[in-house]
Amino acid sequence: MGRKKDKALVNGIVGICNPFDMLHIEEYAKNLGFGIMWRIFGDHMLKVLREHLPAFRPLEGKIGPLEEVLKKIHTPTDFDDYITSATHGYGTAHDCYRKTASAAVLCHITKPTLFVNSLDDPMIIHTVIPYEECRENANIILATSSCSGHLGFFRGWKLEQWLSEPALDFVLCLETYHHSQSKNNCSFHFIFTDDIIRGFGVLGFCLLYTSPSPRDRTRSRMPSSACKKKKKKKK
């Protein structure tokens, strides 16, 4: 989105647990538990790769024989060194991380974007979240949850995932706005969690979500259907 700017072929995006800066994340993960967690993630990626081996066969022209490549993969960095970078034309994993870091292009985002991260994510650590860059761009909403882990976002004792609801409402709101004939000065209010950073004023519907974090037993919500475009006050 940041690299394509106005030429992006979408009207908006929702980014969940965006890494923002993989170099920073890799450095942190390699030192977490003496690197044990990083190797565990590598083992998991290797397992998935083995399970879907036929899907990777077409890449052998770029990465070499898969059986030989599998022997070299022990961490996510190895995976990106031998597969991701080779497939997409980068020299190394670090070269890929530097050139694809989304934090560097947030200032160029020109379409409505919602980022949702958790402050206790064990992998996408909170120190990589580019608060200032998000504040400076009025097209970005950055919302954070206090305790949703990595792609968790559960609530209540039944551990129901709640993120899909506001994310879907956000997308439907974008669709409604872009298909509406009247696009006057409208406002879009998104009280996502108690850590909301910024909203943007381009849409004509109101969504209200109040702290739907895993520690809450109940959640307060105003459905999007209950909010309509504000009518101009008559004098």
N, C-alpha and C positions, 0 to 999 in steps of 0.2 A: 504493500500500500504506500509506504513512504518513498519507494524508488519509482513507482509508476505515477505517483501524484494524481493529477486530474485524469490521466489516461487509464487509471485502474478500471477494470471491467466489472467492478462491484460497486454497490451503493454505500456499503459500509461493512464493517467486520466486527466479530467478537473474538477476542483472544483470551484463552483460558490458560493460566499458569505460563504466561509468556516468559521465556528465559532471558530476553533482552540482551544479555552479554555472556555468551558461553565460555569465554576465556576466564572470566571471573568465577563462574560456576565450577568449571573444571578444576581450577586451583583450589577452591574450597573443598570440593568433593574428594580430591586426591589426598587431602590432609585429614579428612573425616575418618576417625577410627583407623588411623594408619593406612588409609587407602582401601580398607576392606570393603566398605560400601561401594566404592567405585568399581571394584572387581566383581562384586555381586551383581551390579547393574550390567556389567559387561557379560557375565555368564547368562543373564536373562536375555540379553539381546542376541547372544550366540544361539541360545535355545530356540528363540523365535525364528532366527535365520535358518536353522536346520529344519524346522517344521515347514518352512515355506521355500525350501531350496529351489523347486522348479521355477518359482517366480523370479529368482535372481539369476537363473541361467543365461538369459539374454544379455546380462551385463558382463559376461566373461570376456567379451571382446575388449572391454575397457579395464577390467580389474584383474584379469587372468583367471586361471582355473580355480573354481570355488573351493575345492578341497584343500588347495594350498593356502588360500586366503583364510579359511576357517582356522587353520593352525596358528595364525598370527594374531587372532583377535582374543584379547583378554580383558579389555576395558572399553568403555564407550569411545575413548579417544582412538583406540586401535580401529574400531569399527569405522569411525569417520576418516581415519587415515587411509585405510585400504579400500573402503567402499564409497562412502559419501563424497569424499574429495575427488577420487578418481572418476566417479560417475559424472560429477558436475563441473569438472575442469579446474579444481583447486589443487594447489601444490601439496598441501598437508592439511591435517585437521585444524591446526592453528591458523593457517591461511584462510580456511573456510570460516572459522569462528570470527576472525577479524572483519572479513568482507561481508558477512551476513548478519552482523550484530544489529538488531532492530533499534537499539537505543540511539544509534548514530543517525537514524533517518526519521525519528519521530517528528522532528520539526517540519518535515515535508509532507506529512499526512494532511490531506485536504478534504477527506470524507469522514463522516461520523464513525468513530471507533470506540469500542468498549474493551478495556483490559480488566481482567479479574485475576488477582493473585492473592495468595494467603501468606500472612506474615510468619506463619510457623512452618512453611513448606520446607521439608528437609533437603530438597535439591535446589529449587529455585529460591535461593535465600533472599531475604528482604533487602539486603544491602545492594542488590543489583537493580532494584526497582528505581527507575529514573523519574523521581517525583517532580523535579524542576522542569524537565523537558515536557512532561505531561501538563503541568500547570501553564506553561507558556503556549501550548497549542489548544485553542478553543474547540477543536474538533475531537478532542480526546476526553473520554471519561476513564479515570483510573479508580477502580474500586478494590478495596482490600478487605479480607476477612481475617479475624484474629486467630482462628483456630480451625482451619479447614484442611490442613495438610497439603499433600500433592494430589490434586484432582479429587479431593474428598467431598467437601461441601455438603456434609450431612447435617440433619437437624432432628431433634427429638429422640426419644428412647428407641424408636423403630429405625433410626438411622436412615431416614429418607433423604435422597439427594434433592436439594432445592435449587441449584444453579440453573438447571434447564429452563425453569419457568421464567425468570427475569431475562435470561438470554434470548429465549424465544420471543418474549414480548418485545424486546428491543428490536429484533429482526422484523417482526410483523409491523412494528411502528414505522420502521424505515420503509417497508414496502407500501404501507398505506400512504405515507407522506409522498413518496415518489409517484404514486398513481393518482394522487389527488389533483384536481384541476386548479385549486386555489392554493398558492404557496406564499401567503402573506407572512408578515412577521409573526412567527409562532414560537412558543417556548416548549421545552422538553425538560421535565423535572425527574430526576432519577436519584432518589434517596436510597442508595443501594445497601450500604452498611454504615456503621458509625465512623468509618474511616474514609468516606467519600472525599475525593480530592477536587474534582472539577466536573462540571457538566457543560453542555453546549446548547445554544438556543436556535436550533434549526427545525425542530419537529413540532407537531401540533397535538401531541397527546401527553397525558400525565400518567406516569407509572410511579407508584409509591411502594417501596419495600423498606421495611424498618428492621434492621439488624437480624436477618434470618440466619444466624450463625448456629453451629452445632450445639452450643451450650444453651440455646433457647428452647424452651418447651413449646412455646407458642410463637406465632408469627403474625404480624399485622400487615395486611396487604390491601391495596385498593386496585381492583382489576382495571386493565387498560380500557375495557368497555365502559367503565363508569366515568371516564374522563373524556370530555369532548373539547373541541377547540374553543378557546375563549371568545366570547362575543364582545364586540366593541360596545362600551357603555354609551348609552344614549344620554345626551345632555338634557 
